[in-house]
């Protein structure tokens, strides 16, 4: 083990350095949450609902990394630039430009009942609610703007919901974030139950990215231990680049058992952020980097009732291959039929792949894929 580590350590340290450099880039302050007035004709309008257990920042009007005892619910209206060529988010400046920048145009706090009503009130509501759970090293505003990008590119008919747990929003805060994710299990559990209660809600897509995938799995496990099959039967669980130890994931699956709709994993063999995560965890492998060409993985997918979907060929924007999921949204509408046709079948498991951009790709909230062969 020592010899292998010595050979790989220089590469791993370079990757860890890249992660730290990425975290040092200029980051948006809570000021970007302040609504501005724009000419909506030059941009796309998007509505986002949020639920957070972060403590409010009374000075700047946002939410920080402190843990709150109560949930806060909000609604945001966004102006998103048209004709964007990538998933890179341009934050507001002192002179808002709707042709280039993502802008908040409206914001209001909601009570719990009002939040639920807003989630299902759209005339285009089809019974599906989507919840996005962000990953490690995210501020509230970064997670919110990313959710707006996904919603805009996917052209979602209803407002997606962001669940923002109290990440420290710091590269050096990995351990603190893991604790915060564990702390947030009951809050996410309560949110899922809240949204599953209305008769109009037939399906809840629970989408977790990176460490958010760990939080999602812990929440699903908690629901199973509570014997809440009525809620679990409505869930479609999608994990993008899940930052979960492989053995921990196996234990979670053992407790959860087979889901009515198979759990989907979006994985990349060259996700360098997960290389760093593995290094921090003592070189333990992460689920988000599994190789679907490995017969063992294919067998595990069948045995565990999973869809393991390779998105290595999908372009990312962070230089680490960790945010590829964000690029999938714009292809969702044309390929949603795959998921619609298959989502009710617990037998639809195995290895899948996303090809080159524009071929077999889809929205995180409407996963699609192409079977590349049964194990």
C-alpha positions as CSV (number, residue, x, y, z in Angstrom):
1,X,0.0,0.0,0.0
2,X,2.8,2.4,0.9
3,X,4.6,1.8,-2.4
4,X,1.4,2.4,-4.4
5,X,0.7,5.6,-2.5
6,X,4.2,6.9,-3.2
7,X,3.7,6.5,-7.0
8,X,0.3,8.2,-7.1
9,X,0.9,10.8,-4.4
10,X,2.5,13.5,-6.8
11,X,-0.5,13.2,-9.2
12,X,-3.0,13.3,-6.3
13,X,-1.3,16.4,-4.8
14,X,-1.6,18.1,-8.1
15,X,-5.3,17.4,-8.3
16,X,-5.8,18.6,-4.7
17,X,-4.0,21.8,-5.7
18,X,-6.3,22.2,-8.6
19,X,-9.3,21.9,-6.3
20,X,-7.9,24.5,-4.0
21,X,-7.2,26.9,-6.9
22,X,-10.7,26.4,-8.2
23,X,-12.0,27.4,-4.8
24,X,-9.9,30.5,-4.7
25,X,-11.7,32.1,-7.7
26,X,-13.9,35.2,-7.0
27,X,-17.1,34.1,-5.4
28,X,-20.5,35.9,-5.3
29,X,-21.5,37.7,-2.1
30,X,-25.1,37.6,-0.8
31,X,-25.6,41.0,-2.6
32,X,-26.4,39.0,-5.8
33,X,-29.7,38.0,-4.1
34,X,-31.0,41.6,-4.2
35,X,-33.7,41.9,-6.9
36,X,-33.2,44.3,-9.8
37,X,-35.5,45.5,-12.5
38,X,-34.8,44.3,-16.1
39,X,-36.4,44.2,-19.5
40,X,-37.6,40.6,-19.5
41,X,-37.8,40.6,-23.3
42,X,-34.0,40.2,-23.5
43,X,-33.8,37.2,-21.2
44,X,-35.6,34.0,-20.0
45,X,-37.8,34.1,-16.9
46,X,-37.3,31.3,-14.4
47,X,-38.8,30.7,-10.9
48,X,-37.0,28.8,-8.2
49,X,-38.3,27.7,-4.8
50,X,-35.8,27.2,-1.9
51,X,-35.8,25.5,1.4
52,X,-32.8,25.9,3.7
53,X,-31.6,25.0,7.2
54,X,-28.9,27.6,7.0
55,X,-29.0,30.5,9.5
56,X,-30.0,33.8,7.9
57,X,-27.5,36.6,7.5
58,X,-29.4,39.5,8.9
59,X,-26.7,42.0,7.8
60,X,-26.5,41.2,4.1
61,X,-29.8,39.5,3.6
62,X,-28.6,36.0,2.6
63,X,-27.8,32.8,4.4
64,X,-24.4,31.7,5.8
65,X,-22.9,28.5,6.9
66,X,-24.2,28.4,10.5
67,X,-26.7,25.7,11.2
68,X,-30.3,26.8,11.9
69,X,-32.9,25.0,14.0
70,X,-35.8,25.9,11.6
71,X,-36.3,25.8,7.9
72,X,-36.7,29.0,5.8
73,X,-38.7,28.9,2.6
74,X,-38.3,31.4,-0.3
75,X,-39.3,32.0,-3.9
76,X,-37.1,33.7,-6.4
77,X,-37.7,35.1,-9.9
78,X,-34.7,35.0,-12.2
79,X,-33.7,36.6,-15.5
80,X,-31.4,34.2,-17.3
81,X,-29.5,35.2,-20.4
82,X,-30.6,33.8,-23.7
83,X,-28.3,32.1,-26.2
84,X,-25.7,31.0,-23.7
85,X,-23.1,28.6,-25.0
86,X,-22.0,27.0,-21.7
87,X,-23.1,26.4,-18.2
88,X,-20.8,29.1,-16.8
89,X,-22.7,31.5,-14.6
90,X,-22.0,35.2,-14.9
91,X,-23.1,36.9,-11.6
92,X,-24.6,40.4,-11.4
93,X,-22.4,43.5,-11.4
94,X,-23.0,47.0,-10.3
95,X,-24.6,47.6,-13.7
96,X,-26.9,44.7,-14.4
97,X,-26.8,43.3,-17.9
98,X,-29.6,40.8,-18.6
99,X,-28.0,39.8,-21.9
100,X,-24.9,38.5,-20.0
101,X,-25.7,38.1,-16.4
102,X,-28.0,35.9,-14.3
103,X,-30.1,38.3,-12.3
104,X,-32.6,38.0,-9.4
105,X,-35.7,40.0,-10.3
106,X,-37.9,39.0,-7.4
107,X,-37.6,37.5,-4.0
108,X,-40.1,36.7,-1.2
109,X,-40.2,34.6,1.9
110,X,-43.0,32.0,2.1
111,X,-44.7,30.1,4.9
112,X,-44.6,26.4,4.8
113,X,-48.2,26.0,3.4
114,X,-47.6,28.7,0.8
115,X,-44.3,27.0,-0.2
116,X,-46.2,23.7,-1.0
117,X,-48.9,25.6,-2.9
118,X,-46.3,27.3,-5.0
119,X,-44.6,24.0,-5.8
120,X,-47.8,22.6,-7.4
121,X,-49.7,25.7,-8.6
122,X,-48.4,25.9,-12.2
123,X,-51.0,25.3,-14.9
124,X,-48.4,23.0,-16.4
125,X,-47.8,20.9,-13.3
126,X,-47.7,17.3,-14.3
127,X,-47.5,15.7,-10.8
128,X,-43.7,15.8,-10.7
129,X,-41.7,17.9,-8.2
130,X,-37.9,18.2,-8.5
131,X,-35.5,18.8,-5.6
132,X,-31.9,19.7,-6.1
133,X,-29.4,19.1,-3.3
134,X,-26.0,20.8,-3.9
135,X,-22.6,19.4,-3.0
136,X,-19.6,20.4,-0.9
137,X,-18.2,23.9,-0.9
138,X,-21.3,25.7,-2.1
139,X,-22.7,29.0,-0.7
140,X,-26.4,29.5,-0.7
141,X,-26.2,31.9,-3.6
142,X,-24.0,29.7,-5.7
143,X,-26.4,26.8,-5.3
144,X,-29.4,29.0,-6.1
145,X,-27.9,30.4,-9.3
146,X,-26.8,26.8,-10.4
147,X,-30.4,25.7,-9.9
148,X,-31.6,28.6,-12.1
149,X,-29.2,27.5,-14.8
150,X,-30.4,24.0,-14.8
151,X,-34.1,25.0,-14.8
152,X,-33.5,27.5,-17.7
153,X,-31.6,25.0,-19.8
154,X,-34.1,22.2,-19.2
155,X,-37.0,24.5,-19.8
156,X,-38.8,23.0,-16.9
157,X,-42.6,23.7,-16.8
158,X,-42.7,24.0,-13.0
159,X,-40.4,25.6,-10.4
160,X,-37.6,23.3,-9.2
161,X,-36.8,23.3,-5.5
162,X,-33.3,23.9,-4.1
163,X,-32.6,22.3,-0.7
164,X,-29.6,24.2,0.6
165,X,-27.8,22.7,3.6
166,X,-25.2,24.7,5.6
167,X,-22.1,24.0,3.6
168,X,-19.1,26.0,4.9
169,X,-18.5,27.1,1.3
170,X,-14.8,26.7,1.8
171,X,-12.3,24.3,0.2
172,X,-10.8,23.5,3.6
173,X,-14.3,22.8,5.0
174,X,-14.6,19.2,3.7
175,X,-15.0,17.6,7.2
176,X,-17.3,20.4,8.4
177,X,-19.4,19.9,5.3
178,X,-19.7,16.2,5.9
179,X,-21.0,16.9,9.5
180,X,-23.4,19.5,8.1
181,X,-24.7,17.1,5.6
182,X,-25.4,14.5,8.3
183,X,-27.0,17.2,10.5
184,X,-29.4,18.0,7.6
185,X,-30.9,14.5,7.1
186,X,-34.0,15.2,9.2
187,X,-34.6,18.5,7.4
188,X,-34.4,17.0,4.0
189,X,-36.5,14.1,5.2
190,X,-39.2,16.6,6.4
191,X,-39.1,18.4,3.1
192,X,-39.7,15.3,1.1
193,X,-42.6,14.2,3.4
194,X,-44.1,17.7,3.1
195,X,-44.0,17.6,-0.7
196,X,-45.3,14.1,-0.9
197,X,-48.4,14.8,1.1
198,X,-50.6,16.6,-1.6
199,X,-52.5,14.2,-3.7
200,X,-51.4,16.1,-6.8
201,X,-47.8,15.0,-6.3
202,X,-47.2,11.7,-7.9
203,X,-43.4,11.7,-8.2
204,X,-40.5,13.5,-6.5
205,X,-37.2,13.6,-8.3
206,X,-34.5,13.9,-5.6
207,X,-31.3,14.9,-7.3
208,X,-28.1,15.1,-5.3
209,X,-24.7,16.3,-6.6
210,X,-21.4,15.2,-5.0
211,X,-21.7,15.3,-1.2
212,X,-25.4,16.2,-1.7
213,X,-25.7,12.6,-3.0
214,X,-24.5,11.4,0.3
215,X,-27.1,13.5,2.1
216,X,-29.8,12.2,-0.3
217,X,-28.9,8.5,0.4
218,X,-28.8,9.1,4.1
219,X,-32.3,10.7,3.9
220,X,-33.7,7.8,1.8
221,X,-32.2,5.4,4.3
222,X,-33.9,7.3,7.1
223,X,-37.3,7.1,5.3
224,X,-36.8,3.4,4.9
225,X,-36.1,2.9,8.6
226,X,-39.2,4.8,9.3
227,X,-41.2,2.4,7.1
228,X,-42.4,5.4,4.9
229,X,-42.9,3.3,1.8
230,X,-45.7,5.7,0.8
231,X,-43.1,8.4,0.4
232,X,-40.3,6.1,-1.0
233,X,-42.7,4.8,-3.8
234,X,-42.9,8.4,-5.1
235,X,-39.1,8.9,-5.2
236,X,-36.8,9.0,-8.2
237,X,-33.3,9.2,-6.8
238,X,-30.5,10.6,-9.1
239,X,-27.0,10.9,-7.8
240,X,-24.5,13.0,-9.9
241,X,-20.8,12.5,-9.2
242,X,-21.7,11.1,-5.8
243,X,-19.0,11.7,-3.2
244,X,-19.8,8.5,-1.2
245,X,-17.4,5.9,-0.1
246,X,-18.1,2.7,-2.0
247,X,-18.5,0.6,1.1
248,X,-20.7,3.2,2.8
249,X,-22.9,3.2,-0.3
250,X,-23.1,-0.6,-0.2
251,X,-24.3,-0.4,3.4
252,X,-26.8,2.3,2.5
253,X,-28.2,0.2,-0.3
254,X,-28.5,-2.8,2.1
255,X,-30.7,-0.8,4.4
256,X,-32.7,0.8,1.6
257,X,-33.3,-2.3,-0.5
258,X,-34.7,-2.0,-4.1
259,X,-36.6,1.1,-4.9
260,X,-39.7,1.2,-7.0
261,X,-37.8,3.3,-9.4
262,X,-34.2,2.3,-9.6
263,X,-31.6,4.7,-8.2
264,X,-29.5,6.3,-11.0
265,X,-25.8,7.1,-10.7
266,X,-24.2,9.6,-13.0
267,X,-20.5,8.7,-12.9
268,X,-17.2,9.8,-14.6
269,X,-14.0,7.9,-14.7
270,X,-11.9,11.1,-14.8
271,X,-13.6,13.2,-12.1
272,X,-10.6,14.8,-10.6
273,X,-12.5,16.4,-7.7
274,X,-13.4,12.9,-6.5
275,X,-9.7,12.0,-6.8
276,X,-9.0,14.7,-4.2
277,X,-12.0,13.5,-2.1
278,X,-10.6,10.0,-2.1
279,X,-7.2,11.3,-1.1
280,X,-8.7,13.2,1.9
281,X,-10.5,10.0,2.9
282,X,-7.4,7.9,3.0
283,X,-7.5,6.8,-0.7
284,X,-10.9,5.1,-0.3
285,X,-12.7,4.9,-3.7
286,X,-15.8,7.1,-4.3
287,X,-18.9,5.9,-6.1
288,X,-18.9,8.8,-8.6
289,X,-15.7,7.4,-10.3
290,X,-16.8,3.8,-10.8
291,X,-16.0,2.3,-14.3
292,X,-19.1,0.9,-16.0
293,X,-16.9,-1.3,-18.2
294,X,-15.8,-3.2,-15.1
295,X,-17.8,-6.5,-15.0
296,X,-17.9,-6.3,-11.2
297,X,-19.7,-2.9,-11.5
298,X,-22.2,-4.2,-14.0
299,X,-23.0,-7.2,-11.8
300,X,-23.3,-4.9,-8.8
301,X,-25.7,-2.7,-10.7
302,X,-28.0,-5.6,-11.5
303,X,-27.8,-7.0,-8.0
304,X,-28.4,-3.7,-6.3
305,X,-31.1,-2.6,-8.7
306,X,-29.2,0.5,-10.0
307,X,-28.8,2.4,-13.2
308,X,-25.1,3.3,-13.5
309,X,-24.8,5.9,-16.2
310,X,-21.4,7.1,-17.6
311,X,-21.3,10.8,-18.4
312,X,-17.5,11.0,-19.0
313,X,-18.0,12.3,-22.6
314,X,-20.2,15.2,-21.5
315,X,-18.3,18.5,-21.3
316,X,-17.9,20.3,-17.9
317,X,-16.9,23.8,-17.1
318,X,-14.9,23.5,-13.8
319,X,-11.7,21.9,-15.3
320,X,-12.2,19.0,-12.9
321,X,-14.9,17.0,-14.6
322,X,-17.1,17.3,-11.5
323,X,-19.9,19.6,-12.8
324,X,-20.8,17.7,-16.0
325,X,-24.4,17.2,-14.7
326,X,-25.0,20.9,-15.3
327,X,-24.4,20.4,-19.0
328,X,-27.1,17.7,-19.3
329,X,-30.1,20.0,-18.8
330,X,-30.4,21.6,-22.2
331,X,-30.9,18.2,-23.8
332,X,-33.6,17.0,-21.5
333,X,-36.8,17.9,-23.4
334,X,-36.0,16.0,-26.6
335,X,-34.9,12.8,-24.8
336,X,-37.3,12.6,-21.8
337,X,-39.2,9.7,-23.4
338,X,-36.5,7.2,-22.4
339,X,-37.0,7.9,-18.7
340,X,-40.8,8.3,-19.0
341,X,-41.1,4.9,-20.7
342,X,-38.9,3.1,-18.1
343,X,-39.3,4.8,-14.8
344,X,-42.0,2.5,-13.5
345,X,-40.0,-0.7,-14.1
346,X,-37.9,-1.8,-11.1
347,X,-36.2,-4.3,-13.5
348,X,-34.7,-1.5,-15.7
349,X,-31.2,-1.6,-14.2
350,X,-27.7,-2.1,-15.4
351,X,-25.0,-0.1,-17.2
352,X,-25.9,2.9,-19.3
353,X,-23.9,5.6,-21.1
354,X,-24.3,9.2,-22.3
355,X,-22.7,9.8,-25.6
356,X,-21.3,13.0,-27.1
357,X,-23.2,16.1,-26.2
358,X,-26.5,16.3,-28.2
359,X,-26.9,12.6,-28.7
360,X,-27.9,10.6,-25.6
361,X,-28.0,13.1,-22.8
362,X,-30.8,14.6,-20.6
363,X,-31.8,16.9,-17.8
364,X,-31.0,15.9,-14.3
365,X,-34.7,16.0,-13.6
366,X,-35.5,13.9,-16.6
367,X,-32.8,11.3,-16.9
368,X,-32.3,9.5,-20.2
369,X,-29.7,7.0,-21.3
370,X,-28.8,4.3,-23.8
371,X,-28.2,0.7,-22.8
372,X,-24.7,-0.4,-23.8
373,X,-25.2,-4.0,-23.1
374,X,-26.3,-6.2,-20.2
375,X,-23.6,-7.5,-17.8
